[in-house]
């Protein structure tokens, strides 16, 4: 039976969303690889920020092939790492490296006369043999090499197919994003335990993880957060909006309102054409995914309200719960206006930005329909 790799990726993505521990996350991914491709072992070199080296965090597979956790450590100049991070090898880097390529690459290097290339390809085969690795798959966050997956032989002895390599490349990309997210959460929880307060820098890093996937929304969360606070300041007749705790939670919720988009495929986020029904389902789910990501942080109980309900409409025609009127928490109603205004006045994959005055008029026109009238009044004061 042919393996459905798209389904395997969807299952892995759903599981990764709920895991905030990098080691647990890696074990989960290696199990997915062993189940999907049936190689005799698999592991990952993960970058250690403190030691500035790559460490085998987890290895799974047949006895005798597994590498003990933390046992193997390599520096950035090791061929297994530098092949994917050094610009000198860019022309050879296809997003993976197979042991079967060492001879052909070595021959190309010798014909070029480049000593650096000759040296690395002479060492590559021996380094891969040390880990019984037949394939290497890199994972990047932006331009930084975060980890390298290494895989042993397939049980049937056949080489990896293009489809399997494609699956592994996408999986490596997704797992690096999830690991980056897990690292951020681990840092956040340490800070919360140490001094019982939230740090805007870490929250901004979390919101940056979203923007790394969607090139058209860089700076969006910070602008929404800034505008949301200005709207709250102009709601002077509303006692709730004037409290320090409300403002703190509003600011964090606005920065994280789209955190659930981490689970939305980049191809959907950056699509220029109208979304089909299946793609739209991914978008509609992102508030729910946002809740799943943040629910384990006790201090975010009020923050979650903004993430959960910011796509509800005052007239009850929003999603995901079709709340209406004052059923929608104030924090979400404020974010809804700020988010919509910034979206309208920013370039997106599928359209150019709307003029500021036209966007203000659109918000005003939808007062009492899409938006809470009191929030719209405060927004209009902000725009004066």
C-alpha positions, 0 to 999 in steps of 0.5 A, a space after each residue: 500500500 502506498 504511504 500517504 505522506 501528506 496525511 503523515 505530515 498533518 498528523 505530525 503537525 497536529 502532535 507538534 502543536 501540543 508539545 512544548 519540550 524540544 526533546 519530546 518533540 524530537 522523539 515524536 518526529 523520529 517515531 514518525 520517520 521510522 513509522 513512515 519510511 521504515 529505516 533501521 535507525 534515525 537521529 538528529 544533530 541539534 544545535 546547542 546554543 550554550 555550547 555552540 555545537 551540534 549534539 545528538 539529542 535523540 536517536 531511535 532504531 535497531 540496537 547497536 545503531 542508536 547513538 546514546 543521547 548527548 554522546 556525540 557532539 560535533 562542531 560547526 566545521 564538521 563536514 556533516 554540519 558545514 556542508 549545509 551551513 557553509 556558502 562554499 558548498 551551496 552549489 552542491 546542497 540540494 536540501 539533503 545529502 546521500 552517502 551515494 553522492 560522496 563519490 560523484 561529489 568528490 570527483 567534481 571537487 577534484 576536477 575543480 581543484 578546490 582544496 576545501 571541497 576536496 577535503 570535505 568530500 573525502 571526510 564526508 563518507 567516513 563521518 557518515 559511516 560513524 553514525 551509520 548514516 545513509 542520508 542527511 536532511 537539514 532543518 533551518 530557521 530563517 538562515 540558521 542551521 538548527 539541526 540535521 536529521 540523519 537516517 540509516 538504511 531502509 529495511 528493504 535496502 532500496 534508496 530513498 525515493 524523491 517522494 520520501 526525500 520531499 516528505 523528510 525535507 518538509 518534516 525537517 522544516 516543520 520540526 525546526 519551527 516547532 523546536 524553535 517554538 518549544 525553545 521559546 516556550 521553555 524560556 518563557 516558563 523559566 522566566 515566569 517561574 523565576 519572577 512571576 511576570 511576563 516579558 515582552 521580548 519573549 512574547 515578541 519572539 513568539 509572534 515573530 515565529 508566526 511572521 517567519 512563516 508569512 512574509 506579508 505580515 512582518 510587523 503586523 502583530 506589533 502594529 496590532 498590539 500598539 493600536 489595540 492599546 491606543 484604542 483601550 486608552 480612548 475607551 475612558 468611560 469603560 472601567 475594564 479597559 482602563 485597568 493595568 491588568 487588562 492593558 497587560 493582557 490586551 498587549 500580550 493577546 494582540 501580540 499572540 492573536 495569530 499564534 495558531 497560524 503556526 499550524 497553517 501551511 506556508 503555501 496557504 498563508 502566502 497564496 495569491 489566489 482565493 483559498 479553496 474550501 480545504 485551505 479556508 478550513 486551516 485558516 478558520 481553525 487558527 484561533 482554536 489552535 492558538 488556544 491549544 498552544 497557550 492553554 498550558 500557561 496558567 498566567 495566560 487565562 485572560 490572554 486566551 480570550 483575545 486569541 480565542 475570539 478575535 474573529 467573532 463578529 458583533 452581529 454573530 456572523 464570525 468564527 469559530 463560535 459565532 458569538 455576538 454582541 457583549 458575548 464577545 470579551 472586550 479584549 477580543 473586540 478591541 483586537 478585532 478592530 486593530 487586526 482588521 484595520 492593519 490587515 486592510 492597510 497592509 500589502 497581502 499576497 492576494 492584494 495591495 494595501 487599502 488607503 488609510 482613509 478608506 480603511 477607517 471608513 470601512 471600520 466605521 461602516 461596519 460599526 454594530 455589524 462586524 465591530 463593537 460600536 464602543 470600540 469603533 468610537 474609541 478607534 475613530 478617536 485614535 485616528 483623529 
